[in-house]
Each structure stands twice: as structure tokens, then as C-alpha cells.
């Protein structure tokens, strides 16, 4: 995450991957995987969203 000059915090990579319309033509899948791994390592509290992220990461690894 980084902070723009206007003070807004933004993520560099993930925002583009959240909507099929803004998905890059040549996605940086390694960066996506590293970000997902970071989130999973930082958030060890069980939740539905964490489970969904973990499942999506497994699928991504199988496909690549």
C-alpha cells in the first residue's frame, strides 16, 4: 500500500485485479500470489473471507 500526495492510501496491484474490466492484459501473477500470501500470513483469524482467499490462491497455483 502507498499513500498518494492527496493523502489517500491505495494498493498498487490488487485494485486492478478486483474487476474484470480493469484486469491487465498481462497480469503480474507472481505479485498477486505474493500479496495473497502476505495477507494470509498477516491475518491468522479464521473467517469466511480468509478461507475464500486461501481457496482462490490454491486454484491460482494449480492454473499457473
PDBQT receptor file of N, H, CA, C and O in Angstrom, charges set to zero:
ATOM      1  N   UNK A   1       0.853  -1.167   0.000  1.00  0.00    +0.000 N 
ATOM      2  CA  UNK A   1       0.000   0.000   0.000  1.00  0.00    +0.000 C 
ATOM      3  C   UNK A   1       0.901   1.232   0.000  1.00  0.00    +0.000 C 
ATOM      4  O   UNK A   1       1.985   1.227   0.583  1.00  0.00    +0.000 OA
ATOM      5  N   UNK A   2       0.442   2.261  -0.648  1.00  0.00    +0.000 N 
ATOM      6  H   UNK A   2      -0.438   2.266  -1.122  1.00  0.00    +0.000 HD
ATOM      7  CA  UNK A   2       1.185   3.507  -0.652  1.00  0.00    +0.000 C 
ATOM      8  C   UNK A   2       0.217   4.665  -0.467  1.00  0.00    +0.000 C 
ATOM      9  O   UNK A   2      -0.990   4.516  -0.655  1.00  0.00    +0.000 OA
ATOM     10  N   UNK A   3       0.753   5.807  -0.099  1.00  0.00    +0.000 N 
ATOM     11  H   UNK A   3       1.734   5.928   0.054  1.00  0.00    +0.000 HD
ATOM     12  CA  UNK A   3      -0.059   6.986   0.125  1.00  0.00    +0.000 C 
ATOM     13  C   UNK A   3       0.214   8.001  -0.975  1.00  0.00    +0.000 C 
ATOM     14  O   UNK A   3       1.361   8.384  -1.203  1.00  0.00    +0.000 OA
ATOM     15  N   UNK A   4      -0.836   8.434  -1.653  1.00  0.00    +0.000 N 
ATOM     16  H   UNK A   4      -1.768   8.123  -1.468  1.00  0.00    +0.000 HD
ATOM     17  CA  UNK A   4      -0.706   9.458  -2.688  1.00  0.00    +0.000 C 
ATOM     18  C   UNK A   4      -0.435  10.807  -2.050  1.00  0.00    +0.000 C 
ATOM     19  O   UNK A   4      -0.559  10.966  -0.835  1.00  0.00    +0.000 OA
ATOM     20  N   UNK A   5      -0.068  11.773  -2.869  1.00  0.00    +0.000 N 
ATOM     21  H   UNK A   5       0.033  11.644  -3.856  1.00  0.00    +0.000 HD
ATOM     22  CA  UNK A   5       0.168  13.124  -2.365  1.00  0.00    +0.000 C 
ATOM     23  C   UNK A   5      -1.084  13.731  -1.744  1.00  0.00    +0.000 C 
ATOM     24  O   UNK A   5      -0.994  14.591  -0.868  1.00  0.00    +0.000 OA
ATOM     25  N   UNK A   6      -2.259  13.279  -2.201  1.00  0.00    +0.000 N 
ATOM     26  H   UNK A   6      -2.333  12.580  -2.912  1.00  0.00    +0.000 HD
ATOM     27  CA  UNK A   6      -3.501  13.803  -1.636  1.00  0.00    +0.000 C 
ATOM     28  C   UNK A   6      -3.869  13.151  -0.302  1.00  0.00    +0.000 C 
ATOM     29  O   UNK A   6      -4.885  13.494   0.302  1.00  0.00    +0.000 OA
ATOM     30  N   UNK A   7      -3.028  12.197   0.159  1.00  0.00    +0.000 N 
ATOM     31  H   UNK A   7      -2.203  11.919  -0.332  1.00  0.00    +0.000 HD
ATOM     32  CA  UNK A   7      -3.249  11.571   1.455  1.00  0.00    +0.000 C 
ATOM     33  C   UNK A   7      -4.016  10.261   1.408  1.00  0.00    +0.000 C 
ATOM     34  O   UNK A   7      -4.120   9.577   2.427  1.00  0.00    +0.000 OA
ATOM     35  N   UNK A   8      -4.560   9.890   0.238  1.00  0.00    +0.000 N 
ATOM     36  H   UNK A   8      -4.475  10.445  -0.589  1.00  0.00    +0.000 HD
ATOM     37  CA  UNK A   8      -5.309   8.640   0.114  1.00  0.00    +0.000 C 
ATOM     38  C   UNK A   8      -4.366   7.460   0.059  1.00  0.00    +0.000 C 
ATOM     39  O   UNK A   8      -3.370   7.483  -0.664  1.00  0.00    +0.000 OA
ATOM     40  N   UNK A   9      -4.681   6.424   0.825  1.00  0.00    +0.000 N 
ATOM     41  H   UNK A   9      -5.490   6.405   1.412  1.00  0.00    +0.000 HD
ATOM     42  CA  UNK A   9      -3.894   5.194   0.778  1.00  0.00    +0.000 C 
ATOM     43  C   UNK A   9      -4.469   4.287  -0.296  1.00  0.00    +0.000 C 
ATOM     44  O   UNK A   9      -5.684   4.117  -0.399  1.00  0.00    +0.000 OA
ATOM     45  N   UNK A  10      -3.580   3.707  -1.095  1.00  0.00    +0.000 N 
ATOM     46  H   UNK A  10      -2.593   3.845  -1.010  1.00  0.00    +0.000 HD
ATOM     47  CA  UNK A  10      -4.024   2.832  -2.179  1.00  0.00    +0.000 C 
ATOM     48  C   UNK A  10      -3.096   1.639  -2.294  1.00  0.00    +0.000 C 
ATOM     49  O   UNK A  10      -1.927   1.699  -1.913  1.00  0.00    +0.000 OA
ATOM     50  N   UNK A  11      -3.636   0.562  -2.823  1.00  0.00    +0.000 N 
ATOM     51  H   UNK A  11      -4.585   0.513  -3.132  1.00  0.00    +0.000 HD
ATOM     52  CA  UNK A  11      -2.799  -0.595  -3.123  1.00  0.00    +0.000 C 
ATOM     53  C   UNK A  11      -2.336  -0.466  -4.563  1.00  0.00    +0.000 C 
ATOM     54  O   UNK A  11      -3.090  -0.003  -5.418  1.00  0.00    +0.000 OA
ATOM     55  N   UNK A  12      -1.116  -0.865  -4.836  1.00  0.00    +0.000 N 
ATOM     56  H   UNK A  12      -0.503  -1.242  -4.140  1.00  0.00    +0.000 HD
ATOM     57  CA  UNK A  12      -0.584  -0.722  -6.179  1.00  0.00    +0.000 C 
ATOM     58  C   UNK A  12      -1.140  -1.766  -7.134  1.00  0.00    +0.000 C 
ATOM     59  O   UNK A  12      -1.420  -1.450  -8.290  1.00  0.00    +0.000 OA
ATOM     60  N   UNK A  13      -1.302  -2.973  -6.687  1.00  0.00    +0.000 N 
ATOM     61  H   UNK A  13      -1.074  -3.229  -5.748  1.00  0.00    +0.000 HD
ATOM     62  CA  UNK A  13      -1.600  -4.057  -7.611  1.00  0.00    +0.000 C 
ATOM     63  C   UNK A  13      -3.023  -4.557  -7.527  1.00  0.00    +0.000 C 
ATOM     64  O   UNK A  13      -3.696  -4.651  -8.554  1.00  0.00    +0.000 OA
ATOM     65  N   UNK A  14      -3.494  -4.871  -6.375  1.00  0.00    +0.000 N 
ATOM     66  H   UNK A  14      -2.948  -4.794  -5.541  1.00  0.00    +0.000 HD
ATOM     67  CA  UNK A  14      -4.724  -5.626  -6.229  1.00  0.00    +0.000 C 
ATOM     68  C   UNK A  14      -5.969  -4.923  -6.773  1.00  0.00    +0.000 C 
ATOM     69  O   UNK A  14      -6.877  -5.590  -7.269  1.00  0.00    +0.000 OA
ATOM     70  N   UNK A  15      -6.030  -3.612  -6.694  1.00  0.00    +0.000 N 
ATOM     71  H   UNK A  15      -5.292  -3.070  -6.291  1.00  0.00    +0.000 HD
ATOM     72  CA  UNK A  15      -7.223  -2.908  -7.167  1.00  0.00    +0.000 C 
ATOM     73  C   UNK A  15      -7.538  -3.239  -8.621  1.00  0.00    +0.000 C 
ATOM     74  O   UNK A  15      -8.706  -3.382  -8.985  1.00  0.00    +0.000 OA
ATOM     75  N   UNK A  16      -6.526  -3.358  -9.438  1.00  0.00    +0.000 N 
ATOM     76  H   UNK A  16      -5.578  -3.241  -9.142  1.00  0.00    +0.000 HD
ATOM     77  CA  UNK A  16      -6.749  -3.653 -10.861  1.00  0.00    +0.000 C 
ATOM     78  C   UNK A  16      -7.279  -5.056 -11.079  1.00  0.00    +0.000 C 
ATOM     79  O   UNK A  16      -7.906  -5.326 -12.103  1.00  0.00    +0.000 OA
ATOM     80  N   UNK A  17      -7.042  -5.945 -10.144  1.00  0.00    +0.000 N 
ATOM     81  H   UNK A  17      -6.533  -5.725  -9.312  1.00  0.00    +0.000 HD
ATOM     82  CA  UNK A  17      -7.420  -7.344 -10.294  1.00  0.00    +0.000 C 
ATOM     83  C   UNK A  17      -8.803  -7.662  -9.736  1.00  0.00    +0.000 C 
ATOM     84  O   UNK A  17      -9.276  -8.791  -9.861  1.00  0.00    +0.000 OA
ATOM     85  N   UNK A  18      -9.443  -6.692  -9.131  1.00  0.00    +0.000 N 
ATOM     86  H   UNK A  18      -9.058  -5.774  -9.030  1.00  0.00    +0.000 HD
ATOM     87  CA  UNK A  18     -10.724  -6.926  -8.480  1.00  0.00    +0.000 C 
ATOM     88  C   UNK A  18     -11.914  -6.807  -9.416  1.00  0.00    +0.000 C 
ATOM     89  O   UNK A  18     -13.029  -7.175  -9.047  1.00  0.00    +0.000 OA
ATOM     90  N   UNK A  19     -11.694  -6.300 -10.618  1.00  0.00    +0.000 N 
ATOM     91  H   UNK A  19     -10.788  -6.002 -10.918  1.00  0.00    +0.000 HD
ATOM     92  CA  UNK A  19     -12.783  -6.126 -11.579  1.00  0.00    +0.000 C 
ATOM     93  C   UNK A  19     -12.300  -6.606 -12.943  1.00  0.00    +0.000 C 
ATOM     94  O   UNK A  19     -11.219  -6.221 -13.389  1.00  0.00    +0.000 OA
ATOM     95  N   UNK A  20     -13.079  -7.428 -13.595  1.00  0.00    +0.000 N 
ATOM     96  H   UNK A  20     -13.957  -7.741 -13.233  1.00  0.00    +0.000 HD
ATOM     97  CA  UNK A  20     -12.693  -7.996 -14.885  1.00  0.00    +0.000 C 
ATOM     98  C   UNK A  20     -12.446  -6.899 -15.922  1.00  0.00    +0.000 C 
ATOM     99  O   UNK A  20     -11.655  -7.094 -16.845  1.00  0.00    +0.000 OA
ATOM    100  N   UNK A  21     -13.108  -5.757 -15.784  1.00  0.00    +0.000 N 
ATOM    101  H   UNK A  21     -13.750  -5.598 -15.034  1.00  0.00    +0.000 HD
ATOM    102  CA  UNK A  21     -12.935  -4.655 -16.745  1.00  0.00    +0.000 C 
ATOM    103  C   UNK A  21     -11.580  -3.975 -16.606  1.00  0.00    +0.000 C 
ATOM    104  O   UNK A  21     -11.089  -3.390 -17.571  1.00  0.00    +0.000 OA
ATOM    105  N   UNK A  22     -10.962  -4.038 -15.424  1.00  0.00    +0.000 N 
ATOM    106  H   UNK A  22     -11.361  -4.514 -14.640  1.00  0.00    +0.000 HD
ATOM    107  CA  UNK A  22      -9.682  -3.370 -15.207  1.00  0.00    +0.000 C 
ATOM    108  C   UNK A  22      -8.518  -4.354 -15.108  1.00  0.00    +0.000 C 
ATOM    109  O   UNK A  22      -7.387  -3.955 -14.830  1.00  0.00    +0.000 OA
ATOM    110  N   UNK A  23      -8.790  -5.621 -15.331  1.00  0.00    +0.000 N 
ATOM    111  H   UNK A  23      -9.709  -5.945 -15.557  1.00  0.00    +0.000 HD
ATOM    112  CA  UNK A  23      -7.742  -6.638 -15.272  1.00  0.00    +0.000 C 
ATOM    113  C   UNK A  23      -6.718  -6.384 -16.379  1.00  0.00    +0.000 C 
ATOM    114  O   UNK A  23      -7.099  -6.265 -17.543  1.00  0.00    +0.000 OA
ATOM    115  N   UNK A  24      -5.432  -6.298 -16.046  1.00  0.00    +0.000 N 
ATOM    116  H   UNK A  24      -5.122  -6.395 -15.100  1.00  0.00    +0.000 HD
ATOM    117  CA  UNK A  24      -4.409  -6.062 -17.067  1.00  0.00    +0.000 C 
ATOM    118  C   UNK A  24      -4.356  -7.196 -18.093  1.00  0.00    +0.000 C 
ATOM    119  O   UNK A  24      -4.678  -8.341 -17.774  1.00  0.00    +0.000 OA
ATOM    120  N   UNK A  25      -3.949  -6.877 -19.323  1.00  0.00    +0.000 N 
ATOM    121  H   UNK A  25      -3.688  -5.947 -19.582  1.00  0.00    +0.000 HD
ATOM    122  CA  UNK A  25      -3.839  -7.902 -20.357  1.00  0.00    +0.000 C 
ATOM    123  C   UNK A  25      -2.764  -8.922 -20.007  1.00  0.00    +0.000 C 
ATOM    124  O   UNK A  25      -2.908 -10.107 -20.309  1.00  0.00    +0.000 OA
ATOM    125  N   UNK A  26      -1.701  -8.473 -19.380  1.00  0.00    +0.000 N 
ATOM    126  H   UNK A  26      -1.583  -7.511 -19.135  1.00  0.00    +0.000 HD
ATOM    127  CA  UNK A  26      -0.630  -9.378 -18.945  1.00  0.00    +0.000 C 
ATOM    128  C   UNK A  26      -0.484  -9.233 -17.429  1.00  0.00    +0.000 C 
ATOM    129  O   UNK A  26       0.374  -8.491 -16.951  1.00  0.00    +0.000 OA
ATOM    130  N   UNK A  27      -1.318  -9.939 -16.683  1.00  0.00    +0.000 N 
ATOM    131  H   UNK A  27      -2.016 -10.542 -17.071  1.00  0.00    +0.000 HD
ATOM    132  CA  UNK A  27      -1.299  -9.814 -15.213  1.00  0.00    +0.000 C 
ATOM    133  C   UNK A  27       0.043 -10.249 -14.615  1.00  0.00    +0.000 C 
ATOM    134  O   UNK A  27       0.717 -11.132 -15.145  1.00  0.00    +0.000 OA
ATOM    135  N   UNK A  28       0.404  -9.630 -13.533  1.00  0.00    +0.000 N 
ATOM    136  H   UNK A  28      -0.143  -8.912 -13.102  1.00  0.00    +0.000 HD
ATOM    137  CA  UNK A  28       1.618  -9.981 -12.787  1.00  0.00    +0.000 C 
ATOM    138  C   UNK A  28       1.217 -10.968 -11.696  1.00  0.00    +0.000 C 
ATOM    139  O   UNK A  28       1.065 -10.607 -10.528  1.00  0.00    +0.000 OA
ATOM    140  N   UNK A  29       1.050 -12.221 -12.108  1.00  0.00    +0.000 N 
ATOM    141  H   UNK A  29       1.173 -12.514 -13.056  1.00  0.00    +0.000 HD
ATOM    142  CA  UNK A  29       0.516 -13.239 -11.202  1.00  0.00    +0.000 C 
ATOM    143  C   UNK A  29       1.413 -13.484 -10.000  1.00  0.00    +0.000 C 
ATOM    144  O   UNK A  29       0.918 -13.755  -8.906  1.00  0.00    +0.000 OA
ATOM    145  N   UNK A  30       2.730 -13.393 -10.187  1.00  0.00    +0.000 N 
ATOM    146  H   UNK A  30       3.132 -13.173 -11.075  1.00  0.00    +0.000 HD
ATOM    147  CA  UNK A  30       3.627 -13.603  -9.031  1.00  0.00    +0.000 C 
ATOM    148  C   UNK A  30       3.376 -12.559  -7.947  1.00  0.00    +0.000 C 
ATOM    149  O   UNK A  30       3.397 -12.865  -6.755  1.00  0.00    +0.000 OA
ATOM    150  N   UNK A  31       3.138 -11.321  -8.380  1.00  0.00    +0.000 N 
ATOM    151  H   UNK A  31       3.121 -11.072  -9.349  1.00  0.00    +0.000 HD
ATOM    152  CA  UNK A  31       2.852 -10.254  -7.420  1.00  0.00    +0.000 C 
ATOM    153  C   UNK A  31       1.519 -10.507  -6.717  1.00  0.00    +0.000 C 
ATOM    154  O   UNK A  31       1.392 -10.262  -5.517  1.00  0.00    +0.000 OA
ATOM    155  N   UNK A  32       0.541 -10.991  -7.453  1.00  0.00    +0.000 N 
ATOM    156  H   UNK A  32       0.644 -11.190  -8.427  1.00  0.00    +0.000 HD
ATOM    157  CA  UNK A  32      -0.763 -11.314  -6.863  1.00  0.00    +0.000 C 
ATOM    158  C   UNK A  32      -0.598 -12.417  -5.817  1.00  0.00    +0.000 C 
ATOM    159  O   UNK A  32      -1.153 -12.335  -4.721  1.00  0.00    +0.000 OA
ATOM    160  N   UNK A  33       0.176 -13.454  -6.170  1.00  0.00    +0.000 N 
ATOM    161  H   UNK A  33       0.627 -13.521  -7.059  1.00  0.00    +0.000 HD
ATOM    162  CA  UNK A  33       0.406 -14.562  -5.244  1.00  0.00    +0.000 C 
ATOM    163  C   UNK A  33       1.126 -14.063  -3.992  1.00  0.00    +0.000 C 
ATOM    164  O   UNK A  33       0.750 -14.422  -2.876  1.00  0.00    +0.000 OA
ATOM    165  N   UNK A  34       2.152 -13.245  -4.171  1.00  0.00    +0.000 N 
ATOM    166  H   UNK A  34       2.458 -12.954  -5.078  1.00  0.00    +0.000 HD
ATOM    167  CA  UNK A  34       2.896 -12.726  -3.004  1.00  0.00    +0.000 C 
ATOM    168  C   UNK A  34       1.993 -11.880  -2.113  1.00  0.00    +0.000 C 
ATOM    169  O   UNK A  34       2.081 -11.954  -0.887  1.00  0.00    +0.000 OA
ATOM    170  N   UNK A  35       1.134 -11.083  -2.720  1.00  0.00    +0.000 N 
ATOM    171  H   UNK A  35       1.063 -11.022  -3.715  1.00  0.00    +0.000 HD
ATOM    172  CA  UNK A  35       0.218 -10.255  -1.929  1.00  0.00    +0.000 C 
ATOM    173  C   UNK A  35      -0.767 -11.121  -1.151  1.00  0.00    +0.000 C 
ATOM    174  O   UNK A  35      -1.023 -10.875   0.028  1.00  0.00    +0.000 OA
ATOM    175  N   UNK A  36      -1.315 -12.132  -1.812  1.00  0.00    +0.000 N 
ATOM    176  H   UNK A  36      -1.106 -12.332  -2.769  1.00  0.00    +0.000 HD
ATOM    177  CA  UNK A  36      -2.251 -13.039  -1.132  1.00  0.00    +0.000 C 
ATOM    178  C   UNK A  36      -1.549 -13.774   0.012  1.00  0.00    +0.000 C 
ATOM    179  O   UNK A  36      -2.120 -13.929   1.091  1.00  0.00    +0.000 OA
ATOM    180  N   UNK A  37      -0.327 -14.221  -0.216  1.00  0.00    +0.000 N 
ATOM    181  H   UNK A  37       0.137 -14.095  -1.093  1.00  0.00    +0.000 HD
ATOM    182  CA  UNK A  37       0.436 -14.894   0.845  1.00  0.00    +0.000 C 
ATOM    183  C   UNK A  37       0.688 -13.960   2.017  1.00  0.00    +0.000 C 
ATOM    184  O   UNK A  37       0.609 -14.377   3.173  1.00  0.00    +0.000 OA
ATOM    185  N   UNK A  38       0.991 -12.703   1.728  1.00  0.00    +0.000 N 
ATOM    186  H   UNK A  38       1.056 -12.365   0.789  1.00  0.00    +0.000 HD
ATOM    187  CA  UNK A  38       1.212 -11.715   2.782  1.00  0.00    +0.000 C 
ATOM    188  C   UNK A  38      -0.054 -11.527   3.613  1.00  0.00    +0.000 C 
ATOM    189  O   UNK A  38      -0.001 -11.507   4.843  1.00  0.00    +0.000 OA
ATOM    190  N   UNK A  39      -1.186 -11.389   2.937  1.00  0.00    +0.000 N 
ATOM    191  H   UNK A  39      -1.229 -11.405   1.938  1.00  0.00    +0.000 HD
ATOM    192  CA  UNK A  39      -2.457 -11.197   3.645  1.00  0.00    +0.000 C 
ATOM    193  C   UNK A  39      -2.764 -12.402   4.521  1.00  0.00    +0.000 C 
ATOM    194  O   UNK A  39      -3.170 -12.247   5.673  1.00  0.00    +0.000 OA
ATOM    195  N   UNK A  40      -2.573 -13.594   3.985  1.00  0.00    +0.000 N 
ATOM    196  H   UNK A  40      -2.244 -13.720   3.049  1.00  0.00    +0.000 HD
ATOM    197  CA  UNK A  40      -2.852 -14.804   4.767  1.00  0.00    +0.000 C 
ATOM    198  C   UNK A  40      -1.919 -14.925   5.970  1.00  0.00    +0.000 C 
ATOM    199  O   UNK A  40      -2.341 -15.367   7.038  1.00  0.00    +0.000 OA
ATOM    200  N   UNK A  41      -0.669 -14.540   5.805  1.00  0.00    +0.000 N 
ATOM    201  H   UNK A  41      -0.327 -14.182   4.937  1.00  0.00    +0.000 HD
ATOM    202  CA  UNK A  41       0.281 -14.606   6.923  1.00  0.00    +0.000 C 
ATOM    203  C   UNK A  41      -0.036 -13.560   7.987  1.00  0.00    +0.000 C 
ATOM    204  O   UNK A  41       0.142 -13.805   9.180  1.00  0.00    +0.000 OA
ATOM    205  N   UNK A  42      -0.504 -12.398   7.552  1.00  0.00    +0.000 N 
ATOM    206  H   UNK A  42      -0.649 -12.198   6.583  1.00  0.00    +0.000 HD
ATOM    207  CA  UNK A  42      -0.779 -11.306   8.490  1.00  0.00    +0.000 C 
ATOM    208  C   UNK A  42      -2.126 -11.475   9.191  1.00  0.00    +0.000 C 
ATOM    209  O   UNK A  42      -2.331 -10.936  10.279  1.00  0.00    +0.000 OA
ATOM    210  N   UNK A  43      -3.025 -12.204   8.586  1.00  0.00    +0.000 N 
ATOM    211  H   UNK A  43      -2.859 -12.641   7.702  1.00  0.00    +0.000 HD
ATOM    212  CA  UNK A  43      -4.374 -12.370   9.145  1.00  0.00    +0.000 C 
ATOM    213  C   UNK A  43      -4.583 -13.839   9.495  1.00  0.00    +0.000 C 
ATOM    214  O   UNK A  43      -4.957 -14.646   8.644  1.00  0.00    +0.000 OA
ATOM    215  N   UNK A  44      -4.339 -14.168  10.740  1.00  0.00    +0.000 N 
ATOM    216  H   UNK A  44      -4.035 -13.513  11.431  1.00  0.00    +0.000 HD
ATOM    217  CA  UNK A  44      -4.495 -15.572  11.145  1.00  0.00    +0.000 C 
ATOM    218  C   UNK A  44      -5.833 -15.845  11.827  1.00  0.00    +0.000 C 
ATOM    219  O   UNK A  44      -6.071 -16.953  12.310  1.00  0.00    +0.000 OA
ATOM    220  N   UNK A  45      -6.706 -14.838  11.867  1.00  0.00    +0.000 N 
ATOM    221  H   UNK A  45      -6.513 -13.938  11.475  1.00  0.00    +0.000 HD
ATOM    222  CA  UNK A  45      -8.030 -15.010  12.441  1.00  0.00    +0.000 C 
ATOM    223  C   UNK A  45      -8.932 -15.742  11.441  1.00  0.00    +0.000 C 
ATOM    224  O   UNK A  45      -9.107 -15.276  10.315  1.00  0.00    +0.000 OA
ATOM    225  N   UNK A  46      -9.498 -16.866  11.834  1.00  0.00    +0.000 N 
ATOM    226  H   UNK A  46      -9.356 -17.244  12.748  1.00  0.00    +0.000 HD
ATOM    227  CA  UNK A  46     -10.371 -17.599  10.917  1.00  0.00    +0.000 C 
ATOM    228  C   UNK A  46     -11.573 -16.750  10.487  1.00  0.00    +0.000 C 
ATOM    229  O   UNK A  46     -12.217 -16.095  11.307  1.00  0.00    +0.000 OA
ATOM    230  N   UNK A  47     -11.851 -16.779   9.195  1.00  0.00    +0.000 N 
ATOM    231  H   UNK A  47     -11.328 -17.312   8.530  1.00  0.00    +0.000 HD
ATOM    232  CA  UNK A  47     -13.024 -16.076   8.669  1.00  0.00    +0.000 C 
ATOM    233  C   UNK A  47     -13.371 -16.632   7.300  1.00  0.00    +0.000 C 
ATOM    234  O   UNK A  47     -12.566 -17.313   6.664  1.00  0.00    +0.000 OA
ATOM    235  N   UNK A  48     -14.574 -16.333   6.864  1.00  0.00    +0.000 N 
ATOM    236  H   UNK A  48     -15.228 -15.781   7.380  1.00  0.00    +0.000 HD
ATOM    237  CA  UNK A  48     -15.031 -16.753   5.537  1.00  0.00    +0.000 C 
ATOM    238  C   UNK A  48     -14.159 -16.159   4.436  1.00  0.00    +0.000 C 
ATOM    239  O   UNK A  48     -13.783 -16.848   3.488  1.00  0.00    +0.000 OA
ATOM    240  N   UNK A  49     -13.840 -14.863   4.573  1.00  0.00    +0.000 N 
ATOM    241  H   UNK A  49     -14.146 -14.303   5.343  1.00  0.00    +0.000 HD
ATOM    242  CA  UNK A  49     -13.030 -14.200   3.551  1.00  0.00    +0.000 C 
ATOM    243  C   UNK A  49     -11.624 -14.791   3.467  1.00  0.00    +0.000 C 
ATOM    244  O   UNK A  49     -11.068 -14.947   2.380  1.00  0.00    +0.000 OA
ATOM    245  N   UNK A  50     -11.059 -15.116   4.630  1.00  0.00    +0.000 N 
ATOM    246  H   UNK A  50     -11.511 -14.989   5.513  1.00  0.00    +0.000 HD
ATOM    247  CA  UNK A  50      -9.730 -15.719   4.639  1.00  0.00    +0.000 C 
ATOM    248  C   UNK A  50      -9.773 -17.077   3.948  1.00  0.00    +0.000 C 
ATOM    249  O   UNK A  50      -8.872 -17.408   3.176  1.00  0.00    +0.000 OA
ATOM    250  N   UNK A  51     -10.795 -17.852   4.214  1.00  0.00    +0.000 N 
ATOM    251  H   UNK A  51     -11.527 -17.583   4.840  1.00  0.00    +0.000 HD
ATOM    252  CA  UNK A  51     -10.955 -19.158   3.563  1.00  0.00    +0.000 C 
ATOM    253  C   UNK A  51     -11.104 -19.015   2.054  1.00  0.00    +0.000 C 
ATOM    254  O   UNK A  51     -10.532 -19.793   1.290  1.00  0.00    +0.000 OA
ATOM    255  N   UNK A  52     -11.880 -18.012   1.625  1.00  0.00    +0.000 N 
ATOM    256  H   UNK A  52     -12.344 -17.380   2.245  1.00  0.00    +0.000 HD
ATOM    257  CA  UNK A  52     -12.060 -17.784   0.191  1.00  0.00    +0.000 C 
ATOM    258  C   UNK A  52     -10.752 -17.379  -0.481  1.00  0.00    +0.000 C 
ATOM    259  O   UNK A  52     -10.450 -17.834  -1.584  1.00  0.00    +0.000 OA
ATOM    260  N   UNK A  53      -9.973 -16.520   0.189  1.00  0.00    +0.000 N 
ATOM    261  H   UNK A  53     -10.218 -16.151   1.086  1.00  0.00    +0.000 HD
ATOM    262  CA  UNK A  53      -8.679 -16.108  -0.359  1.00  0.00    +0.000 C 
ATOM    263  C   UNK A  53      -7.738 -17.296  -0.460  1.00  0.00    +0.000 C 
ATOM    264  O   UNK A  53      -7.043 -17.461  -1.462  1.00  0.00    +0.000 OA
ATOM    265  N   UNK A  54      -7.716 -18.114   0.565  1.00  0.00    +0.000 N 
ATOM    266  H   UNK A  54      -8.281 -17.980   1.380  1.00  0.00    +0.000 HD
ATOM    267  CA  UNK A  54      -6.860 -19.299   0.564  1.00  0.00    +0.000 C 
ATOM    268  C   UNK A  54      -7.250 -20.260  -0.566  1.00  0.00    +0.000 C 
ATOM    269  O   UNK A  54      -6.378 -20.803  -1.244  1.00  0.00    +0.000 OA
ATOM    270  N   UNK A  55      -8.542 -20.470  -0.766  1.00  0.00    +0.000 N 
ATOM    271  H   UNK A  55      -9.251 -20.029  -0.215  1.00  0.00    +0.000 HD
ATOM    272  CA  UNK A  55      -9.010 -21.349  -1.847  1.00  0.00    +0.000 C 
ATOM    273  C   UNK A  55      -8.666 -20.766  -3.216  1.00  0.00    +0.000 C 
ATOM    274  O   UNK A  55      -8.256 -21.497  -4.117  1.00  0.00    +0.000 OA
ATOM    275  N   UNK A  56      -8.831 -19.458  -3.372  1.00  0.00    +0.000 N 
ATOM    276  H   UNK A  56      -9.164 -18.864  -2.640  1.00  0.00    +0.000 HD
ATOM    277  CA  UNK A  56      -8.507 -18.814  -4.648  1.00  0.00    +0.000 C 
ATOM    278  C   UNK A  56      -7.009 -18.905  -4.932  1.00  0.00    +0.000 C 
ATOM    279  O   UNK A  56      -6.606 -19.088  -6.081  1.00  0.00    +0.000 OA
ATOM    280  N   UNK A  57      -6.192 -18.779  -3.906  1.00  0.00    +0.000 N 
ATOM    281  H   UNK A  57      -6.520 -18.630  -2.973  1.00  0.00    +0.000 HD
ATOM    282  CA  UNK A  57      -4.747 -18.891  -4.084  1.00  0.00    +0.000 C 
ATOM    283  C   UNK A  57      -4.360 -20.299  -4.512  1.00  0.00    +0.000 C 
ATOM    284  O   UNK A  57      -3.488 -20.472  -5.363  1.00  0.00    +0.000 OA
ATOM    285  N   UNK A  58      -4.994 -21.293  -3.935  1.00  0.00    +0.000 N 
ATOM    286  H   UNK A  58      -5.703 -21.153  -3.244  1.00  0.00    +0.000 HD
ATOM    287  CA  UNK A  58      -4.728 -22.689  -4.334  1.00  0.00    +0.000 C 
ATOM    288  C   UNK A  58      -5.101 -22.894  -5.800  1.00  0.00    +0.000 C 
ATOM    289  O   UNK A  58      -4.348 -23.514  -6.551  1.00  0.00    +0.000 OA
ATOM    290  N   UNK A  59      -6.250 -22.381  -6.206  1.00  0.00    +0.000 N 
ATOM    291  H   UNK A  59      -6.862 -21.877  -5.596  1.00  0.00    +0.000 HD
ATOM    292  CA  UNK A  59      -6.672 -22.503  -7.610  1.00  0.00    +0.000 C 
ATOM    293  C   UNK A  59      -5.691 -21.801  -8.545  1.00  0.00    +0.000 C 
ATOM    294  O   UNK A  59      -5.346 -22.325  -9.604  1.00  0.00    +0.000 OA
ATOM    295  N   UNK A  60      -5.253 -20.627  -8.150  1.00  0.00    +0.000 N 
ATOM    296  H   UNK A  60      -5.533 -20.201  -7.290  1.00  0.00    +0.000 HD
ATOM    297  CA  UNK A  60      -4.301 -19.864  -8.966  1.00  0.00    +0.000 C 
ATOM    298  C   UNK A  60      -2.992 -20.633  -9.133  1.00  0.00    +0.000 C 
ATOM    299  O   UNK A  60      -2.425 -20.672 -10.225  1.00  0.00    +0.000 OA
ATOM    300  N   UNK A  61      -2.527 -21.231  -8.073  1.00  0.00    +0.000 N 
ATOM    301  H   UNK A  61      -2.987 -21.200  -7.186  1.00  0.00    +0.000 HD
ATOM    302  CA  UNK A  61      -1.282 -22.014  -8.148  1.00  0.00    +0.000 C 
ATOM    303  C   UNK A  61      -1.434 -23.229  -9.071  1.00  0.00    +0.000 C 
ATOM    304  O   UNK A  61      -0.502 -23.588  -9.791  1.00  0.00    +0.000 OA
ATOM    305  N   UNK A  62      -2.607 -23.851  -9.044  1.00  0.00    +0.000 N 
ATOM    306  H   UNK A  62      -3.363 -23.558  -8.459  1.00  0.00    +0.000 HD
ATOM    307  CA  UNK A  62      -2.852 -25.018  -9.890  1.00  0.00    +0.000 C 
ATOM    308  C   UNK A  62      -2.887 -24.597 -11.363  1.00  0.00    +0.000 C 
ATOM    309  O   UNK A  62      -2.385 -25.315 -12.228  1.00  0.00    +0.000 OA
ATOM    310  N   UNK A  63      -3.478 -23.436 -11.642  1.00  0.00    +0.000 N 
ATOM    311  H   UNK A  63      -3.885 -22.853 -10.939  1.00  0.00    +0.000 HD
ATOM    312  CA  UNK A  63      -3.613 -22.974 -13.023  1.00  0.00    +0.000 C 
ATOM    313  C   UNK A  63      -2.310 -22.468 -13.622  1.00  0.00    +0.000 C 
ATOM    314  O   UNK A  63      -2.125 -22.516 -14.838  1.00  0.00    +0.000 OA
ATOM    315  N   UNK A  64      -1.411 -21.985 -12.782  1.00  0.00    +0.000 N 
ATOM    316  H   UNK A  64      -1.561 -21.946 -11.794  1.00  0.00    +0.000 HD
ATOM    317  CA  UNK A  64      -0.181 -21.405 -13.324  1.00  0.00    +0.000 C 
ATOM    318  C   UNK A  64       0.973 -22.367 -13.354  1.00  0.00    +0.000 C 
ATOM    319  O   UNK A  64       2.067 -22.005 -13.787  1.00  0.00    +0.000 OA
TER     320      UNK A  64
